Amino acid sequence: MSRKRQEIILENITVENIAAEGKALAHVDGAVLFLPSAVPGDVVDVRVTRKRKNYMEGTVIRIVKPSEHRLSPFCSHFGICGGCKWQTLPYSMQLEAKQQQVYDQLVRIGHLEIPAISPIIASSRTEYYRNKLEFTFSERRWIEVGENPDKIAPEDRCGLGFHVGRFFDKVLDIHTCYLQKEPSNSIRLFIKEYAVKHHLTFFNIREHRGLLRNMIVRTTEAGNVMLIVCFYYDDRQARESLLDAVAEKFPEISSLYYVINSKANDSISDQECILYKGDDCITEEMEGLKFRIGPKSFYQTNTLQAYELYKVARDFADLHGSETVYDLYTGTGTIAQFVSGKAGKVIGIEYVPEAIEDAKLNAEANGISNCEFFAGDMKDVLNSDFIGQHGHPDVVILDPPRAGIHPDVAKVILEARPDRIVYVSCNPASQARDLAVLCENYEVTAVQPVDMFPHTHHVENVVALRIRQ
């Protein structure tokens, strides 16, 4: 016979600070208490959800006294939607927390010897800063507080929006999102209205049925718009009717694609993207360089901050005109081309073949002749034979996924002994792990955090390394 645990309620807890992963921090009887969605200075009542020897986790059940710093969230979906969890936190405090996160991961946890961390570069926009969003169709949307499930009409049960935090099968129907500029919201709302009116079925994530699966909107600073609509199976009449209606309603959509994705997950990286109308890409510009962005292309999702990030990477590379640069995890070759004017030769390597094709086309369109691009798994492509064929790197620039670099890649870099390394990371924790390996032969000379994602705990960080003499 199992014994039900007694519920633990803590009253009048004062929130002290922001901790890792965006959680707030307090202390109770010498133990650390981690809380989501709280602001330093809040006095709260807490339900404990996990209790360990030295720490507890909990949820706020009542704000006894709000912090003087607490802001009213600007989005009506705050608290349910999985994004923008720091809306109640002033932007200056968000930046302080991200700066501290970099310090904690590199120094307090990673025990790395580093110079003083430069002040974080703030985002010039804290709303409508993203150039790419993905929305999911759901046959059964998230039922919000105050709604009676028994009184919801069948046509109102479906949703088009974002996954609710921690629930893979729960989708919140989004009315207005403040992450991407128009026509993003208008396109999403029109497609939902059209689909309901014409009885197009929305996807059931658990049972894998339904026509409409997800959609992706990409935009540029110049106003280009790409729309990718993903279907679970092909119903030509329904598909063409929907796409034609969207194209007619939004002539500003310059690139309209569709995907038939019948596999288990939503990723389109291994799917064929079929151009239905318009151009095969949209174009972003930076310092006179133009970059093609296709449906599968990786491009930093905060365009204006990407420029700031790339300037930091270029400065840290400290190029003088003759160096051979390896740009690893190059994507569509943005950093490679951005630094090419100050380098002798740039070699870019990327896993996604379509991104490499875009990189080659970008270089050709930009009149850049000193960049070469190669597709393949980094740990397989980058080896001593490759370096022997394409030249010893004087500088290596790394911009890997969140998981960081593979140990085999770190080994090859250490064996190649480039003079300088620039490590761009969206995850200071994996970056710290990799730096510990690289610092066998290198010393960190500069650290620069960059805020790419306001109202979230995520932070980009750039580190410069120089070989030990």
N, C-alpha and C positions, 0 to 999 in steps of 0.2 A: 504494500500500500504506500503510494507516494505521498509525501508531505508538501503541501503548497507553501511556497516561501511567503513570509510576511512582507507586505508592501512597506517600503521605507519612504517616508516623506520628510524632507528637510525644509525647515521654514526660515525665512529672513536671511537668506544667503546673499552675501555681497559679491558680485562678480568683479574680479580684480584685473584681468588682462585677457588678451587674445593668445591662444596656444596654436599648436600645429593643426593643419588641415582646417583652419578657420573656426575651430571650436573656441568657446570662451573658457576661462579658468577661474576656479575659486578654491579655497581651502576649507576643509571641515575636520576639526580635531586632528590636525596634522596630516590628513590625507588630501591628495589633489582631487578635485572634482571637475570633470570636463562636461561642458554644456554646449549644445548647438543654439544658434539664434539668440544669443544674449550679448549685451553691450557692457563694457567696463563701467562700473558705477551702478548698474541695475541691482536692486534688492529683490530677490525672487524666492518663490517656493518651488521645490524641486522634487520630482519623483525619481528615485534611484532605479536605473535599469540594469546596472552591472556594478558589482562590488568585489574588489580585489584587495589584497593586503595593503597596497600603497596608493591605490587610486580608485575612484568611482566614476561612473558615467551616469548621466541623468538627463531628464527633459524638464523644461520649465512648464509648470502648470499654472503659475500665476505671477504676474509682475506686481510685487507689493509696492515698489516705488521705482519708476523709470529713471534711468540715468539722465543726467543733464545733457549728455552727449547724444542720446537716442534720437534718431530721426524717424519721421513717418515714412513708410515705404511708398515709393511713387508708383509701383505696379500693383494692380488689383489681384494678381496671381501670387503675390509674395506669400511665402510660408507653405505653399502647396507645390508650386513648380520647383523643380530641382535646381534652378539657376539663380544667379544674382542674390545670394543669401546674405550679402553684406549691405543691403540697401539701408538698414537702420543705423549703419556705422558711418560717421563722417568720412569723407574721402581722405582727409589728412591722417586719420587714424588707420584707415585701410593701408595706406602707404607705410606707416610706421610698423604695422604688423608684418607686412611683406618684407620690409628691410630686416626685421628681427628674425623672420623665418630663414632668410638667407644666412644670417650670422649663426643661428642655431644649428642649421644643417652642416655648414662648412666648419665651424669652430667648436661649438659646444658638443655636438654629437660626432662630427667627423674628425675633430682634433687636428685640423689642418693649420699649418702656419701660413697666414695670409696677411697682406697689408690692410690698412683701413678700407672698409667697404665704402665705395662712393655712394652719395645719396641717390636713392631710387629715382628714375626718370618717370614722372607722372604722365598719364595719358591725357592728351589734349581734349579728348571727348570721354565722358563717362556714360553717355547714352548714345545709342545708334552708332556704335563704333565697329560692329562686326560686318564683314563682307560676305559671310556665308552662314546660313542656318538650315537645319534639317528638321522637318516636321513629320510626325507619324500619324497615320490614320488608325482609328480604333473603332471597332464595332460597339464596344462598351466603354464609354469614357468614364473618367473619375467623377463620382457623384459628390458634389460639394456640400458643406455643412448648410443645413436649412432646406435642402432639397428632399422631397419625398420620392423615393425610387418608384413607388407604386403609381405616382401621378405623372411620371415623365412619359411623354408621347414617344412612340417608337422612333420617329424621325429625329427626336432630340437626344437619343441615347448614344449616338455616335459622336466622335470628336476628332479634331485635327489639331495637334499641338505637340507638347513635350511630355516625356516620361516624368512621372512623379518620382521624387527622390526615393531610391532604394527599392522601387517596385518596377520590374522590367515589363510587366504586363499592364501597368496602369498609365493611361495617357490623359493628361489634362487638356481640355479644350481651351485653346488660347484665343482671347478676344483681341488684345493689343499686346504686342511685345516691343519693348524699348531697346532691343539689341541691334536691330537692323533697320535702316531707313526704308521709306517707301520706294517702290510699291510692294515691299515684302508682305506687310500685313494685309493689304488689299487683295493681293493675289491669293493668299491663303484663305481668306474669308470668302472670296468669290468661288474658289474651287470647292470648298465645303458646301456652300449654298447650292451650287450647280449639281454636285454629286447627290445631295439629299433630294433635290427636286426631281432628278432623273433616275432615282432609285439605283444608283451605283453602290455596290456593297463595299463597306469599309472592312479593313483587315481584322481578323481575330487572331491575336498574337499567340494565344495558347493553343488554339485548334488549327492554326494555319489554313485559314480560308478567308475569302473576300478578295475583291478585285484591286482596290486601291491600298497601297502599302505605305509608301512614304514619299516625300517631295523635298527637293533641295533648291534653295534660292541663293544665287550668287550675284553680288553687285560690285560695281567699281566706283571709284571717286568721280569718274567722268560720266556716270549715269548708265553704263551698260548693265543689262540684266540677263542672267542665264537662269532658266527654270528646267529642272530635271524631275519628271514625274515617274515614279516607280510603281509598276503593276505586278501583282502576284502571278497572273497568267494573262494571256493575250486574248482580249475581246476586241477585235479590230473596230467594230462599229462604235462601241462605247469609248474606246481609246481615242479614235479620231474625232468623235463628236466633242469630247472634253477638251482635247488639245486645240481644236479649231476655235472653240468658244473662248478659251483663255487667250489665244493669239489675237482674236478679234477685239476682245475687251482690253487687252494690254499691248498695244503696238510697240511700247517701249521694250518689250522682251526681244532682245536681239539674237538670242540663242535658245532654242527650245528643243529639249531632248526627252526621250523616254527610255525606260529600262524595263525588261521583263525579268523579274527576279523571283524564281520559284524555290530558292534554297532556304535554309533554316534561318539565316541572319540577314540583316538589312544592308550589310556592306555591299557597295557596288564596285569595289576595287577589282574583282574578278569577273565582272559582268560587262556585257556589251552595251555601251551607251549609243543609242541610235538617234541621229540628228533628224528631227521632224521638220523644223523650219528655222531659217535664219543662218547665222554664222556658226562655224564650228567651235568658236572660242569667244571669250571676252578679253579685253586688254586693260592691264593696269600700267601706269607709267610712274617712273621714279628717276629723278635726275636726268630726264631725257631718254632713259632706257624704257623700252616697252616690253611687257611680259605677257605672253599668251597664257590664258587660264582656261583649260578644258574642264570637262565634267569631273575628271578624276585628279586634276592637278592639285598638288599641295601648294598653298600660298598662305602666308601668315594672315590670320583672320582679322587682325586689327591693322588696316593698311597704313594709317598714319604712324602708328607706333612701330610698324615693321621698318619704316624708314629710319627711325631713331635707333632701332636695334641694329640695323645693318651698318649705320654710321659708326656705332661703337665697335662692331666686329672689324670693320675696316681700319679704324684707328688702332685697335689692339694688335692687328696683324703687322702694323709698322712696316709697310711695304715701300720699297725704294725704286722699283721699276724693273728689276731683273730676276726677281724670285720666282721659283716654281711653287705654286700653291695647290694643295689638295683640298678640295671642298667636299667633305664626306657628308652623306645624307643631303645632297644638293637640292632635292625637290625639282622644281622647274628651272634651276640654275640661277636663282635670283641673287644670292650672295656671290656666287662665282662671277657673274657678270658685273655685279656692283663693285667688286674689287679688281676686276681685270685691267682697268685703266692704269693701275699702279703696279701691275705684276708682269713678269715676263711670260708666264704660261700658267693656266689654271686647268686642273683636272677635276671634273665633277663626277661623283658616283652616287647612284640612287637606285633603290629597289624597284620602283614602279616604272616599267618601260614607257608608258604613255607620258609620264613626267619628263623622262629623258628626251623623248621626241619633241616635246614642247621646248625643252631647254635648247636643243639644237636649232629649232626654228627661231626661237628668241634671239639666240646669238647671231644667226644669219641676218635676221631683220634689223638687228641693232648694229650691224657692221662690225661685229667682234670676231676676230680671227684667231685669238690666242686662247680660246677655251675648247676643251674636248670633254665629251660626256659619255659615260658608260653606265649601262643598266645591269643590275644583278644584286644578289645578297652581299652586303658589305664584307662579311667574314669570309666569303668565297672569292670575291673579286680582288680585294686588297690583300696582296701577298708579295713576297719578295720578287717573284717573277714579274708581276705587274709593275712594281716600282722600277725594276731593272729595265723594262721596256719603255716606260713613260717618263722616267727621270726621278731623281731623288728629291723629295719635298723639302723646301726651305721652311715653309709654313704649312701647317695643317689646321683647317677650320672644321670644327665638328658641330653639327646641329642635329643630334639624334632624336628619336622618339622618346617618350617619357621613361621608358625602361633603361635608357642609357646605351652605352656601347657594349658590344660583345667582348668578352675577355680576349678572344683571338685578335680582334681589331686593336685593342690596347697593346697587345704584344707586338703586333706588326709596327705600330707607331713608335713604340719604345726602341725596337730594333732599327727603325729608319732614322731615328734621332734628328728630326727636324729642329731647326734653331728655335722656332716659336710655335706654340699651339694656341688657338683661340677656341674655347669650348662654350657654345651657346646651348642653354638647356632650359626646358620648361618644367624641370623637376629637380630642384636643388638637392634632394635626397640622393637620387641616383647619380647626379653630378658629383656630389661629395665622395661617393663610393669610387667612381672612376678616377677622380682627382687623386685619391689616396694611392692608386696604382701608378698613375702618371708621375706623381711626385717622387717616385724612386729616382728619377733622373731629371725632374723639372722642379722649378720653384714658381709659385704663383706671384705674379707681379702686379695684377690689377683685378678688381672685382666690381662689376657694374650691374645692379638689378634694373630691370625695365618692367613697368607695369603694362601688360598687354590686355588684361582682363579685369577692368574695374568691377566692383561689387562681388568679386569672388576672391578666394584665398590664393588663387594661382598667380605665380610670378615667374617671369623669364629672368635668367641670370647669365651674364657673360663673364668669363674668366680668361685672363691672359696668362700664359705660362712661358717661361724661358728656360732653355736647357742649362743645367748646372755646369759650371766651368770647373 
